[in-house]
Amino acid sequence: MTPFSRPTRTLGDLSATAAAKLIATAADVALIVDAEGVICDMAFGSDSLKDLGYERWVGQPWIQTVTKESRPKIEALLREADSVSAPRWRQVNHPSEAGADLPLAYCAVKVDDVSRADSLGHSVVFGRDLRAMASMQQSLVDAQQASLHEHWRLRDAQSRYRHLFQGSSEAVLIIDSVTQKVQEANPAAIQMFADAARKLVGVSFPVGLDEPGSEAVQTMLASLRASGKADVLRVSLAGGNGEVHISGSMFRQEVGSLLVLRLSPATPDGASISKSGEQSMLSKLIQCSPDCVVVTDIDGSIVSANDSFIDLVQVPNEKQVRGESLGRWLGRTGVEMNVLISTLRQRGSVRLFPTTMRSDQGTLSDVEISATMVTEGEQSFLGFTIRDVSQRLANDARAAKELPRSVGQLSELVGRVPMKDIVGETTDLIEQLCIEAALELTRDNRAAAAEMLGLSRQSLYVKLRRYGLSDPVAESEK
């Protein structure tokens, strides 16, 4: 610090009011602190600080107005106030009711007035508001983090691009749209044109094609430059080395436009027939599969079903199930279909979902369902494979009577279906298990079972029919 050379002559007649005005103007906030460190008076050079209501500091120890970690700095400022050396600025933080701390930089200077004994030991504290600097620092940190994040994102994207470009089995060329020189070529492209051009990058394209093919490619490149699209070409390689399909697209970047050409060996006519035959064979296998295969729309309405499903639900033909909801035959209640659709929309697939299927004749079958969701164009479809596991479960009668849902599975329904439906399904399951247990204990003596359950015989018969446990023949005989 370099002080005034003649302060007595230039500032000797300065009044206390003028001095106070100068101090307040020189700082965003100015404090008068006594020898005990208590704030006696304060002035604001910044209206933004005054509006925050910090006038209440007057009468409080200065050290109690700052955060805990800043208190040692206040003690140091008070010790250094009467130092002959230049005052040192220290950054401290004041707690704020708004949430974020208020950062201020302070320096303190002790004032000695020998004419007034009661003023000895008072210090003038100058404060600078650092919020703008803190905001700028935070913006810089945020910008650095965003730049670093973008840098790694671009590196990851470049790595993925290189991996796909180099590993593609399809020949790919990237060509400058103006000079038609090859900028990049993947290994498949270099192998395809190995005999025609030892160094493909930097060579003007087309190269390695017969004369008619080269002319056709020139026309294709002109179309790409003009409209950004062109028809797929089928051209011959030079030297009779076969035919290739060439398709192209254009994309723009800062330095200009580039053309992307994809080249693949032309598929013989017989191959398409073979592909069609494979699809036909796959359809036949699905249609003849012993497991049920059902395709529905996104709402569960059946679009197609194989013969095994027609047999399981006991309907005359496939026309009887098209347009019907799969939930008509699925599960003991309507909850399970909603659970399946909700899970498929959320996760994309379901494996080995245990439930039952009801046929049109009332027959119940224990099944396991696996399902997936696929998208065709703008439409989504659900595919279900349904396996009848009744024979497998028949070997363990006790296992068949276990609850089909665990507590964890029931908890997954919360938020997807109304609570009353979950409670209703659970109540029905427990009621059915109690009836089955009573019939087993009484060896199918329904009168004894009704008495054991505390039901009338008529109520028991109603519940037996409800859960599909009644024998139609036995009912007619009774």
Buried (B, 14 or more C-beta within 10 A) or exposed (E): EEEEEEEEEEEEEEEEEEEBBEBBEEBBBBBBBBEEBBBBBBBBBBEEBBEBEBEEBEEEBBBEBBEEEBBEBBEEBBEBBEEEEEBEEBBBBBBEEEEEBBBBBBBBBBBEEEEEEEBEBBBBBBBBBBBEEBEEEEEEEEEEEEEEEEEEEEEEEEEEEEEEBEEBEBBBBBBBBEEBEBEBBBBBBBEBBEEBBEEBBEBEBBBBBBEEBBEBBEEBBEBBBEEBEBEEBEBBBBEEBEBBBBBBEBEEEEEEBBBBBBBBEBEEEEEEEEEEEEEEEEEEEBBEBEBBBBBBBBEBBBBBBBBBBBEBBEBEEBEBBEEBBBBBBBBBBBBBBBBBBBBBEEEEEBEEBBBBBBBEEEEBBBBBBBBBBEEEEEEBBBBBBBBBBBEEBEEEEEEBEEEBBEEEEBEEBEEBBEEEBBEEBBEBBEBBBBBBBBBEEBEEEBEBBBBBBEBEEEEBBEBBEBBEBBEEEEEEEE
